[in-house]
Each structure stands twice: as structure tokens, then as C-alpha cells.
Amino acid sequence: MYKVLLADDEMLDLEGMKAFVPWKELGMEVVGGVTNGFAACKVLETEKIDILVTDVRMPNMTGLELAGKALERWKDIKIIFVSGYQDFHYAKQALSLNASGYVLKPMDDQELIDSLAKVRNALDEERKREAAFGQIMPLARNEAMLRIPEGDIRQSYGDSELLPAGKHTKNWKLIHNIVDDLRERLQDNVTLRDVAKEYSFSPNYLGQLFKVETGKHFSEYLIALRLEKACELLIDTNLKIYEVADRVGYRYLPYFSRQFKEAYGMTPLEYRRQ
């Protein structure tokens, strides 16, 4: 079952989506229905959400802002926007976030159901590709190792504590280059999809390759890089905590502080004072 999070400040619309969409038939489960972006962020922190259905305009945090935070947390999340505004500006921003659907209010139940079915089919295909990749990757790596010249095997590419020792394949050189690029772009909203496009790979393939070579998922590794840089800035600069967070790509300070404490056992301020 794919997990769905609903976010809409209009309670009637929220309850309508819960009641009139055949979630079980779609192979989906609604794990949360919230009326604002901050409540949605709390759910995103504790649940692996596959699909976010959100109103575009909500008070305090818009659906577009929420979608950006959701993509930071779960790189593969699918997003469907619902909106009472047939506005090109909103639609353009939704497209920039790789939205899987844009449904206008008053909602036609079937239009939303069709969008959800399309997303389910896309997720099914992704899972099939990931499963197939998982089966062939060990064989592919063994085959690749036979073709690597001995000199290449001896050459070292790693220079960071985050980079595992003993990784000297041609694939690892690629990943090392990507990591160098990421270090220069920590302030940006970098996604696996963006990086894969730049290096002419599919997101699924590059994600699997990244996991094999580093032992971490792309999103986990990127978080580690961000927090590593945050530690440097906290010690070596007089930047305020929110400025440090912004420098390493966090726009939501409480989320930055929470992830920092989970990683280092103390808040950013405590880390600076130690």
C-alpha cells in the first residue's frame, strides 16, 4: 500500500477527499489528513510518504512551500496539487516541482482519482525497475571489476571521512565527482533527479549506484554533507544559527535543529558553545 498525506485548510474538501476516493482500490492508505503545512511537516518527519496531495494556497505555509520541504525530506515523493486558482503562475511553480497532477477546485472526484491512478502506475514501474536493478547490480559490478586496469584499482579518490575506505572502482570516481559538486551546492535545493539529469542517468539508476558505492541513500548522504558543513560554520564563523541553516540548504530552522540534534546529540547552539 502506498502511503498518502492530505493537506488542505478547507475541512470540507479534506473530508471529501478522505470519503469519496476509493483509496484501498487504488492500493493506497491515507496516513494523515491535516489543515496546514506545519502539521504536514510533522507527519513527513515520522512517516515515509509516497504521495502528497496538497492545496496550493494555505495560510502560513503554502502548498508549494510544503512540496519543497517534502522533496527535501523524501526525494521520490509524488505530489498532486489541488487549487481553486486557475493561475498560470501557480501552475508554472507546480511544474518546476515536477508535480504529478494539478486538479482544480471545485474538484471532480474522477479527475483526482485519475491523477492518483497515474501516480500509482508510475510508482509501480519504479519499484519494478528497482527490483530488477537490485538483481543485476551484483553481477554488473563483478563484470566491471574484471575490466578495471590494476593501476586504476590502486588509485585513491577519497578525501573525506564521509567517503568509505577501499572504494576504488570507476563507479566510485563518478560518485566522488558528484559528491564534490554537492559540496559546492549545499545552499541549493538539490535533488537526485537534478543530479541524475546533469550526469545523464535515470534517477533510479544513480540512486542505486550511490547506495552501492557509499552505503547510504542519496538523501541521507546529502543530509550528512549539509550537517558536516554546518559544524564547520558553527565553529569557524559568527553566523547566526538561522544563517548557518540557510547556508547548508535548510529553510525551516526547527527541522535543521532537529536533524542536527539527531546526528550529534546536541543542538547547534550547544555544539557552538562546547
C-alpha positions in Angstrom: 0.0 0.0 0.0 1.3 3.4 -0.9 1.1 6.0 1.9 -0.7 9.2 1.2 -0.7 12.5 3.1 -3.6 15.0 2.5 -3.2 18.7 3.3 -6.0 21.2 2.8 -7.1 24.1 5.0 -10.7 23.6 3.9 -12.1 21.0 6.2 -14.9 20.1 3.8 -12.5 19.4 0.9 -10.2 17.4 3.2 -13.0 15.2 4.5 -14.4 14.9 0.9 -11.1 13.5 -0.3 -10.9 11.0 2.5 -14.5 9.8 1.9 -15.0 9.8 -1.8 -11.7 8.5 -3.2 -11.5 4.6 -3.3 -8.1 4.5 -1.6 -8.0 0.8 -1.0 -8.9 0.0 -4.6 -6.0 2.3 -5.7 -3.6 0.4 -3.4 -3.2 3.4 -1.1 -3.6 4.3 2.5 -4.3 7.8 3.9 -1.9 8.1 6.9 -2.7 11.7 7.6 -5.1 14.5 6.8 -4.0 17.9 8.0 -5.2 21.5 7.6 -1.8 23.3 7.4 1.7 22.9 6.2 3.4 22.8 9.6 1.3 19.8 10.7 2.1 18.2 7.3 5.8 18.6 8.0 5.5 16.8 11.3 3.9 13.8 9.5 6.7 13.9 6.9 9.3 13.7 9.6 7.9 10.5 11.0 6.3 8.7 8.0 7.7 7.7 4.7 5.1 9.3 2.5 4.8 8.2 -1.1 2.2 10.7 -2.3 1.4 14.2 -1.1 -2.0 15.7 -2.1 -2.0 19.4 -1.1 -3.9 22.6 -1.6 -1.8 25.3 -3.3 -2.9 28.1 -1.1 -2.9 27.6 2.7 -2.2 30.1 5.5 1.3 30.5 6.9 2.9 27.9 4.6 1.7 27.4 1.0 1.3 24.1 -0.6 4.2 25.0 -2.9 6.4 25.6 0.1 5.2 22.4 1.7 6.0 20.5 -1.5 9.6 21.9 -1.5 10.1 20.7 2.1 8.5 17.3 1.2 11.0 16.8 -1.6 13.9 17.7 0.7 12.8 15.0 3.1 11.7 12.3 0.6 13.3 12.8 -2.8 11.0 10.3 -4.6 7.7 11.6 -3.2 4.9 12.3 -5.8 2.9 15.5 -5.4 -0.6 16.3 -6.6 -1.7 19.9 -6.2 -5.4 20.9 -5.8 -6.3 24.6 -6.3 -9.2 26.9 -6.7 -7.0 29.2 -8.7 -6.6 28.7 -12.4 -3.5 30.8 -12.4 -0.5 30.2 -14.7 1.9 31.4 -12.0 0.9 28.6 -9.6 0.8 26.0 -12.4 4.3 27.1 -13.5 5.7 26.7 -10.0 4.0 23.3 -9.7 5.7 22.2 -12.9 9.0 23.3 -11.5 8.5 20.9 -8.6 7.8 18.0 -11.0 4.2 17.8 -9.9 2.4 14.7 -10.9 -1.0 16.4 -11.1 -2.8 19.8 -10.8 -6.5 19.4 -10.0 -8.8 22.5 -10.0 -11.5 23.1 -7.4 -14.4 22.5 -7.1 -12.8 19.1 -7.5 -14.1 16.5 -9.9 -13.6 13.3 -7.9 -12.9 11.3 -11.0 -10.2 13.8 -12.1 -8.4 13.3 -8.8 -8.8 9.6 -8.9 -7.3 9.5 -12.4 -4.3 11.5 -11.2 -3.8 9.2 -8.3 -4.1 6.1 -10.6 -1.4 7.7 -12.9 0.9 8.2 -9.9 0.3 4.6 -8.7 1.3 3.3 -12.1 4.4 5.4 -12.1 5.3 4.1 -8.6 4.7 0.5 -9.6 7.1 0.9 -12.5 9.7 2.5 -10.3 9.5 -0.5 -7.9 9.8 -2.9 -10.8 12.9 -1.2 -12.1 14.5 -1.0 -8.6 13.8 -4.7 -8.1 15.4 -5.6 -11.5 18.3 -3.4 -10.8 18.9 -5.0 -7.4 19.1 -8.4 -9.1 21.6 -7.4 -11.8 23.8 -4.9 -9.9 26.0 -7.5 -8.1 26.6 -9.3 -11.5 27.3 -6.0 -13.2 29.8 -4.9 -10.5 31.7 -8.2 -10.7 31.8 -7.8 -14.5 33.0 -4.3 -14.2 35.8 -5.2 -11.8 37.3 -7.6 -14.3 37.7 -4.8 -16.8 39.3 -2.2 -14.5 43.1 -1.9 -15.0 45.2 -2.7 -12.0 46.5 0.9 -11.9 43.0 2.3 -11.6 42.2 -0.1 -8.7 45.2 1.3 -6.8 44.3 4.9 -7.4 42.7 6.7 -4.4 39.8 9.0 -5.0 38.5 9.6 -1.4 39.4 12.6 0.8 36.5 12.8 3.2 35.5 11.0 6.4 32.2 10.5 4.7 33.7 8.5 1.9 34.2 4.8 2.7 37.7 3.5 2.5 38.6 0.9 -0.1 36.3 2.2 -2.8 38.4 2.4 -6.0 36.1 1.4 -8.9 35.3 3.6 -11.9 31.8 4.0 -10.4 33.4 5.4 -7.3 35.2 8.0 -9.2 31.9 9.1 -10.7 30.3 9.3 -7.2 33.3 11.1 -5.8 32.9 13.8 -8.5 29.2 14.1 -7.7 30.0 14.5 -4.0 32.4 17.3 -4.9 29.6 19.0 -6.8 27.2 18.6 -3.9 29.7 20.3 -1.5 29.6 23.4 -3.8 25.8 23.5 -3.9 24.7 22.8 -0.3 22.7 26.0 -0.2 20.6 24.9 -3.2 17.6 22.6 -3.2 19.5 19.8 -4.9 17.6 16.6 -5.7 18.6 13.2 -7.0 16.6 13.9 -10.1 18.6 17.1 -10.8 21.9 15.4 -10.4 20.9 12.4 -12.5 19.8 14.7 -15.3 23.1 16.5 -15.2 25.1 13.3 -15.4 22.7 11.7 -18.0 21.5 8.9 -15.7 18.0 7.9 -14.7 17.3 8.9 -11.0 16.6 5.2 -10.1 19.9 4.0 -11.6 22.0 6.8 -10.0 20.3 6.3 -6.7 21.1 2.6 -6.6 24.6 3.3 -7.7 25.0 5.9 -5.0 23.8 3.4 -2.4 26.1 0.6 -3.5 29.2 2.9 -3.6 28.6 4.9 -0.4 26.4 2.7 1.7 23.9 5.5 2.1 20.9 6.7 0.1 21.4 9.9 -1.8 19.2 11.9 0.6 20.9 10.5 3.7 24.4 11.3 2.2 23.3 14.9 1.3 22.0 15.4 4.9 25.4 14.2 6.2 27.2 16.7 3.9 24.9 19.5 5.0 25.4 18.8 8.7 29.2 18.4 8.3 29.4 21.8 6.7 27.1 23.3 9.4 29.5 22.1 12.1 32.3 23.9 10.3 30.3 27.1 10.0 29.2 27.0 13.7 32.9 26.7 14.8 34.6 28.9 12.2 32.2 31.8 11.7 29.9 34.1 13.7 26.9 33.4 11.6 23.6 33.2 13.4 22.1 29.7 13.7 19.4 30.5 11.1 22.1 31.8 8.7 24.1 28.6 9.1 20.9 26.6 8.4 20.3 28.7 5.2 23.9 28.3 4.1 23.5 24.5 4.1 20.1 24.3 2.4 17.6 24.4 5.3 14.8 26.9 5.0 12.9 25.7 8.1 15.0 26.2 11.2 13.3 23.8 13.6 13.8 21.0 11.0 17.5 21.8 10.8 17.8 21.9 14.6 16.1 18.6 14.9 18.2 16.8 12.3 21.4 18.3 13.8 20.5 17.0 17.3 19.6 13.6 16.0 23.0 13.4 14.3 25.2 15.0 17.0 23.2 14.6 20.2 23.1 18.3 20.9 21.5 21.5 19.4 23.5 23.7 17.0 23.9 26.3 19.8 25.2 23.7 22.2 27.6 22.5 19.6 28.9 26.0 19.1 29.3 26.6 22.9 31.2 23.4 23.7 
